[in-house]
Every structure is written in structure tokens, then in C-alpha cells.
């Protein structure tokens, strides 16, 4: 499952309308689905951790992709391994 890191959690009062759960900058979310907005035809992201009500058209409220970056699990794991190796080297001195 794809994960996304929130990089922008600033919403206007108008943008918040209709949402029960909003993303928090620095938090990671699991993609549930990509949807196409019936309002402006743009892609929106829906996350398991952020359940929200549906529009009158039965589509769950979604978030703009520009608010997130996709997490590269391979790189993140590599960074963690390198970090552990550095700690190990420092402890063995």
C-alpha cells in the first residue's frame, strides 16, 4: 500500500467545510484510493486514517495531491539501516 507524507496542513475555513478529519503536517497516511473530483475534474486522495463523510454524490471527501509527497519505503529503510550502522560504529570505538 502506498504511503504519503503530509507537507501542507494549512486549510482555509472554506476548505475545512465538510471534513471531519484533516491531515497533519509530518504525519504519514495510507492511500485508500484516488478519486476524480466531480466538481473540477481534478484528482483527489482518500486515506484510511482520515475517514470523512461523502459528498451528496456519494464520493468521500478527498485531498489534493499537492499537500503530500509519496513515501519511498526503500529509501526510508535504507536511511534507517545507515543510521543504525553509524550508531554501531560509534559505539565500537
N, C-alpha and C positions, 0 to 999 in steps of 0.2 A: 504494500500500500504506500502511496506517495505521501510524504510529509512536507509541510510548508511552514516556514518561519514567518511570523508577523513582523513587518518592518514599519508599519504605519497604523496606529490605532487612534488617530485623531478623526473624529466624526462631528459634523455639524448636528444641531438639533433635528434638522430635517432628515439628514441621513440616518439618524438613530431611530426614526419613527418606524414602527412595525417590528423591530428587532427585540428579542428577549435576551439574547446573548451576543456579545461583541468580542472580537479578538483583542488580545493584549500584546503590545509590542514585546518581542523577545520570547514569546511562547510559541511552541510548535503544535501544529494541528494536522490531523489525518484527513486526507481528502476522501469525501464520501462520493461526490460526483461534480462534474462540470455541467452547468446548465446554460442555456441561451436565454437571455432576458427577452420577455415578450414586450417590454417597454421600449428598449433601444437596440435590441438585437445583439448586444454585447455578451461575452462570456462571463459567467459568474462562478465562484467556487463555493461549494457547500461542504462543511466539515462535520465529522461525527461528534466532536467535542463541543460544537456550537449549535445545538438544536434551536431552531427558530420556527415561528409559525409560517404558514403558507400564505401566499398572495391569494386573492379571490380566484385566480386562475389555477389554483391547486399546486403551484410551484413554490417550493420552500425559498425563503429569502436567502440571497447569496451575497458574496463579497467580491469586489473587483480584484483580479489577479495582481494588480499593481501594488496592493497592500501586503504582498507576500513574496518570498523567494522560496523556490523549491530546495529542499534539503537533499544534499548528495550524501547518502548514507555511507558510501565507500570512502569518501574524503573524510567524513566525520570520524569514522572508525580508524582511519589511518592517522589522523591527528591525535586521537586518544592513545593509540599504540605508541607513537613517537613521544608523547608526553610521559607515558609510563616508563619508557626506556630512558629518558633523560633523568627521571627521578631515580631510577635504579642505578644509573651511572654515578649520580651524585652521592648516593648512599654508600657505594662501594669504595669511595676514595678515603 
